[in-house]
Amino acid sequence: MITSAQNPKLKLVRSLMGRSRQRQEEQAFVAEGVRLVEEALLANWPFRFVLVGETLSRRGRELAARLVSNAIDVEPVSDALLNSFSETETSQGLLAVLGYSLLSIPHSLNFALIPDSIRDPGNLGTLLRTAAAAAVQVVFLPPETTDAFAPKVVRAGMGAHFRLPIQSLGWDEIRAVTQSLKVYLADMAGRSCWETDFRLPMALILGSEAEGATQPARRLADSAVSIPMPGKTESLNAAVAGAILMFEVTRQRQVR
């Protein structure tokens, strides 16, 4: 059992939880909690190692046993140490270090999401979770957007990282991979989403609520779309607006 805070595995976990640069250098990130680790195992994601606390739930113990049976390195650690760097209020006693395993972009691309300058981890994680539910095929992250593999983003994504291709690209690269798509920008001055045809292959750009879309995003967009708001609210949270627009795309494509 790991009992020292100076253990190399614990040092690696701390660095991965704190710094995007470290995650890039190590090509690894942290997933915390039973459900996320279950999702990673189900997706055959590459595991580096797993840390388990002294007091696990029955579900957690069963998962730990499955990990061991899959020849994954599982190491016990004292609850005090595990809780010392847990990002949750109540640790579930299970944490995995996972390798990067970028899923490939589909050959016939028809629905992409571009979260532009979304810096709040919770918003980005929720957008990724919604994108996975709405059958978005790929998410392109421009330079201004927060790291998709930061712990809070991974936690808010609730397993979306293991099902949805997520690629960090520069704007020139994004332009190249979306050249066959019609690119819509979510903007209050745009045409109503209820009156816009989303059935053609497309990409959707979502800017931050506070700052809106960046200039590179506006140059990439072919057209702007808006969400009609008959009430007295001026704007919507980016994750909420994204959910409405992504599921409007899904609704239109399911209508016969």
N, C-alpha and C positions, 0 to 999 in steps of 0.2 A: 504493500500500500504506500502511495505517495504521501509523505507527511511534511516535506520541506518545501517552503515557498521558492527555493532556489532550484528546484527540479527543472531540467531542461524543457520538459513537456509543458509545465506550467508557464515557464517564461515565454515559450512560443505562443501559447494561448493568449497571454496578456498582450503580446505584441500584435497578434492578428486581430484582436478585438479593438485595438486602439488606433492602428495606422493603416491607411489605404496603401501607402507605399510598401509596407511590410507584406501586406496581402499579395501585392503584385510580385514582389521579389520571391516570396515563398510559393506563389501560385496555390494559395490555400486560404480557407476561411473557416469560420466557426459557426456551427449550428447547435443551438441549445434547446433542450426539452425533448420529451418522448416523441411527440408527434412529428417534429421536424426530422429527427433521426430515423424514425419509421419511414418517412417519405423518402429520405435519402437511400435507405436500404432497399426499399421497393423499386426505386429507379436505378438500382445497381450503380450508384454514384461511387467514385473512388474515395475510400476512407484512408486517412493517415493513422488516426488512433481515436479511441473513445475513452473518456474519463467518467467513472461512475462513483457516486457518493455512497456513504454507508447506509443511508436509509432511502431505499427505492420503493416505489409503489409496486404492486404485483405486475402491472403492465410493464413497468420499467425493468423489473427483474427478468421477465419473459423476453423482453427485447434484448437485454444484455446477453442472455443465453443464445439467442438467434445470431447476434453479432459474433460471438465466440465460435459458433458452429460454422460461420462463414469465414473463418480464419482472419477475423478483424482483431487488431490489437486493442484489447479492453483492459484498462488498468484502474484499480480502485484508488480513490483519493479521499482524504478525510473531508467530512462535511464542512468543517470550518474553512478549509482552503478552497473548496469548490464554491462556497457561498461568498468568499472574499472577492471574487472577480465575476460572479454571475451578474448579468444585466437585468434579471427578473427580480421582482420583489420577493418571491418565494421560489427558490431553485427547485427544479424537479429532480435534481441529483444526477443529471446525465447531459454530457456535452461531447460533441464530436468535432474533430478537425478534419475537414474535407478538402480534397484537391479540386482545383479548377477543372471542369470538364465541359467546355463550351459546346452546347448543342448546335448542330449545323442549321443553316438557313434553308428552308424548303426551296426546291427548284422552281416550283410554280407559286411565286409569292403573290398573295392577294390581300393581305391584311397585316399591316405593320403599325407599331406604336412608337412614337418618338417623344419621350418626356423631356422637354426642353427647360433647362435651368431649374429643375425640381430639386431643391436642396434639403427639404425636410425628409428624414429617413422614413417616418411613418407614412407620409404621402406616397413616396416612391414605392414602398413595400405594398401598400394597398393597391396602387395602380398595377403592379405586377400580378398581384393575386386576382384582381378583376380581369386583367388581360388574359390570364390563363383560363378563367371561367368563360370569357366571351369568345374564345377560339382565335385570339390574336396569334399569328404565326411566329412573330419575332419582335423583339424590342431593341431599338437602336438607342444607345445612350450617348448623347453629345458631350463634349468636354465640360460644359457648365453644370452638368447634373451630378448629384452625389453618387458615391460608389454603391453599386447595387449589391455588393457582397459585404457591406458593413453589417454588424450584428443586428441593429434595429431594423434594417431593411429586410434582412433574411427572416427575422422573426415576424414582421408584419406581412411578408409574402406568403407565409403559411404553406410552404412547399412549392410555390410557383417556380422557384429557381431550378427545380429538378424536372420540370415539364416544359419550360418555355425557353427558347433560345434568347439569350441576353448578350448583346455585343456592344462594347464601348468603341465608338468610332469618331473620327474627326468629321467635320461637316462635308468636306470634299468626298470622303468615303461614303457618307450617308447619301449624298447626291448620286453617287455612282450606283449604289445598290437599289435606289428607289426610282431610277430613271424610267422604268416601265410602269410606275404607279402614279395615280393622281394623288397629289399631296394636299390634304386639308389642314388648315390651321384653325384651332378653336379660338375664336375672337368674338367679343361682344358685338362688333360691328358687322359680323358676317351674316350670311343668309341662314335662315332658320334650319336647324337640323331636321325638322319634320318635313321640310320641303326640298331637301337635298337627296339626290340619288347616291346611295353608298354601295350599290351592288357591283360596281366595277372595281377592279383591283386598286387598292388605295393604301395610303399611310395617313395616320392622324398625329398631328403635332399638338401637344398640350404644354402651354407655358405655365409659369407659376402665377398664383393668384395675385401676389403683391407686385411683381415686376412685369408680368406678361411675357410674350415671346421675345426672344433675342433677334437681332437683325439677321444673322445667318438663317434662322428659322423662317423669318418672313420672306427672305429671298428664295428659299426652297419651296415655299408653299405656292400651289396653283390657285387656291381658292380658300376663303374663310367661311367658317360655319359657327353658328351661335346656338345657345339653348334659350328658347323663349322663357322669360320669367315675368309673368303677369303680376307677381307680388311686389313688395317694396325692397327686396334684397338686391343689392347692386352686383354681387358676384358670388360665385360658388368656390368652395375649396377645390383644389385641382383634382384630388382623388374622386370627389363626388361628381364633378363635371366630366371627368374621364369615364366614370362608370356609366353615366347617362348616354354619352356619345358612343361608347363601345357597344353597349347593348342595343342602341338604335341601329347600328350597323348589323348586328346579329339578327335583330327583328326583321329588318328589311330583307335580309338574305334568306330568311326562313319562310317568308310569305310566298305562297304559290299563286 
